[in-house]
Amino acid sequence: MEFKHKKDIKLFCSLHPILIMIYSDLFWYTKEKHNVDLVITETVSSFLQDKILKRRSKSHRQCRAIDIRTKNLDVFVLEDILNYINTKEEYKKYHYLSSSGKKRLGYYHIGSAEHIHLSIHSQYALNSE
C-alpha cells in the first residue's frame, strides 16, 4: 500500500476495521484488474483540518473514511473501481447516505484535490466527534 503522507501510515491502523477490509478489497481489485496501485492521501483528520478543508462530514474524524488519489487513474479505471465497490452485494449494509440522497461507499470528489472518498455508514463511527 502507498501513502501520500507518512502520518497516514500510522493512522491507517486507527481506521474502522470494516473500512480497512473494504479498502483492501478495492486495492487488490484495482491492482489485479488494472495493474494500478492505489495511493491513500488522507485518513484520520482533526476538527481543525476539516475546518480548513471546509468538510461538511465528520467521517474522517470518526475513523470511517479515507481519500484515494485519482490523478494516476484514467476515467475508465475510475468508473470501474467505483462501480465495483458500490455494487458489491456484501458491502451494501455498510453504505452511507450522501447529502444528495445516494447510498454508496465511494465517490469521485472534486474539491481542493480530486480524489475518491471511500467511507462507511456513520453507525460505525469510532470517535464521538
ROLUMRO-817689 format. One line per 4 residues: number of its first residue (from 1); their letters; for each residue x, y, z of C-alpha. Coordinates in steps of 0.001 Angstrom, whole numbers, plus 500000, padded with zeros to 6 digits. Layout:
% ROLUMRO-817689
NUM = A = X,Y,Z  ...
This chain:
% ROLUMRO-817689
1 = MEFK = 500000,500000,500000  501131,503503,499280  500509,506666,501264  500994,510288,500253
5 = HKKD = 501892,511318,503828  503937,509340,506363  501485,510269,509146  498781,508275,507403
9 = IKLF = 500770,505036,507609  500291,505038,511390  496783,506493,511276  495640,503768,508861
13 = CSLH = 495613,501317,511775  493209,503640,513628  490542,503290,510945  487479,501135,511439
17 = PILI = 488382,497511,510562  485443,497287,508145  486795,500267,506190  490243,498671,506112
21 = MIYS = 488703,495440,504770  486745,497281,502056  489773,499343,501041  491943,496220,500884
25 = DLFW = 489430,494583,498568  489356,497683,496357  493153,497906,496364  493609,494302,495216
29 = YTKE = 490793,494524,492678  492435,497610,491125  495885,496022,491215  494776,492751,489625
33 = KHNV = 492371,494122,487019  494091,497391,486055  497678,496941,487312  497418,500193,489281
37 = DLVI = 498437,500791,492902  496028,502993,494820  497565,505759,496943  495910,506911,500163
41 = TETV = 496059,510689,500520  494057,511147,503749  492978,509005,506691  492040,510372,510100
45 = SSFL = 491712,514137,510460  491186,516668,513233  488393,519197,513622  490816,521973,512612
49 = QDKI = 491920,520119,509455  488281,519573,508493  487515,523231,509089  490430,524348,506879
53 = LKRR = 489309,521947,504128  485669,523047,504582  484473,519493,505059  480812,519050,505862
57 = SKSH = 481162,515457,507051  482765,514131,510236  483675,510865,508505  487459,511362,508621
61 = RQCR = 487373,512384,512286  485247,509332,513045  487817,506931,511529  485401,505751,508855
65 = AIDI = 486732,507433,505695  489825,507651,503535  490713,509578,500407  492426,507925,497447
69 = RTKN = 494472,509691,494750  492907,509731,491286  495447,511661,489214  497028,508353,488136
73 = LDVF = 493678,506811,487100  492079,507158,483710  488318,507710,483591  487538,504077,482679
77 = VLED = 489506,502694,485632  487919,505258,487938  484399,504349,486826  485122,500631,487034
81 = ILNY = 486508,500641,490563  483727,502886,491875  481158,500618,490251  482897,497573,491744
85 = INTK = 482914,498855,495315  479470,500483,495231  477651,497478,493782  479300,494648,495709
89 = EEYK = 476373,492978,497439  478156,492034,500676  479097,495675,501306  475644,497238,500846
93 = KYHY = 474966,497159,504596  477947,499493,505092  476790,502148,502593  476284,505658,503909
97 = LSSS = 473592,508054,502715  475160,511019,500926  473872,514579,501186  472463,514086,497676
101 = GKKR = 470453,511058,498842  472628,508307,497312  473631,505186,499214  477253,504344,498452
105 = LGYY = 480741,503631,499745  482816,505623,497290  482518,508601,495013  484728,510814,492894
109 = HIGS = 485122,514115,494708  486356,517308,493146  487455,519576,495963  490816,521029,496897
113 = AEHI = 492228,517984,495075  490374,515389,493029  490092,512058,494837  487932,509068,495654
117 = HLSI = 486256,509462,499014  485709,505991,500497  483530,505894,503599  481252,503650,505617
121 = HSQY = 477983,504455,507425  478075,506732,510489  476820,503923,512739  480404,502615,512525
125 = ALNS = 481949,505839,513843  484828,505201,516259  485158,508739,517645  482315,510693,519223
129 = E = 483104,513958,517379
